[in-house]
Amino acid sequence: MNKTVLFFHQSAELYGSDKMLLHFVLYLKNEQSEFNPIVVLPKEGPLLKILKKNKVKTIVSPVLKLSRKMFSAKIIFSLPYRLFKSLCTLKRELKSESIDIVYSSTLAVTMGLVYSVLYQVKHLWHVHELIIKPRTVKYTYTYLLSRFSNHVVFNSYASRNNFFIKTNNSSKKATVIWNGLERQAIKTKPETLKKLRKSLNIKQTSIVIGLVGRISRWKGHQLLLEAFEGLHIKGYDIALLFLGSPPPNQEYFLESLMDEIKKRNLSHKCSIVGFDSNI
């Protein structure tokens, strides 16, 4: 008998955690799998389209995504309504389903916690993040992970140790599973690479250093830029490529990175390309 897994995810895009969720869900969707995945996303997007194309049942509903904006007075007062709306949507969409496991993808999603408590369903939390500051937020999440999950999967020992120390009893319910991808190696034709370099004003002889991911506070763009500048000063024939876009309403991260590139006089050596599904 198949087990139904209800996934809650924070976005419908195709960045790192989105792709990990996609590969995992499609694996479970395999005819030989004993699991039936259902995915709840907060909005329409490319991830939703791919899931639908692969005949995975999807639900668009608020997932109570935690962010700094959530602590504004307007959001706090609207929280009960959003929670009620989400529960009504889920009840309507899942009336013919019997949920066996709730899977919360990333710490930002809290609707999985709420659903698992209300309906007394086993809860698996998949953590991709580190939280250093503020310490109150870190300890709050440590409590939530310990108290409201049957098991926690961390994507690294660093993320696990950030919340669960080895001597903590909660560490017994933690497992580290590194992210991985199953894919065929696609060899890019030399002429295609030459055209790409030319379009980005990168010399054909330069070694390209790249960072693929969201332009945000935690990805290390400023750190890489600083390291790159040091190598450039030493005379290395190198170029720097940032591939990705900032989160919605956080375009200031991109503006700050562009300003820093200009400040260091590296505009001729650095390129920024927005999100592209064909990395």
Secondary structure as UniProt FT lines:
FT   STRAND          3..8
FT   HELIX           16..29
FT   TURN            31..32
FT   STRAND          35..41
FT   HELIX           46..53
FT   TURN            54..55
FT   STRAND          57..60
FT   HELIX           68..71
FT   HELIX           73..93
FT   TURN            94..96
FT   STRAND          101..105
FT   TURN            107..108
FT   HELIX           111..119
FT   STRAND          122..127
FT   HELIX           135..147
FT   STRAND          151..154
FT   HELIX           157..163
FT   TURN            166..167
FT   HELIX           169..173
FT   STRAND          174..176
FT   HELIX           190..199
FT   TURN            200..201
FT   TURN            204..205
FT   STRAND          207..212
FT   TURN            217..218
FT   HELIX           221..233
FT   TURN            234..235
FT   STRAND          238..243
FT   TURN            248..249
FT   HELIX           252..263
FT   TURN            264..265
FT   TURN            267..269
FT   STRAND          270..273
//
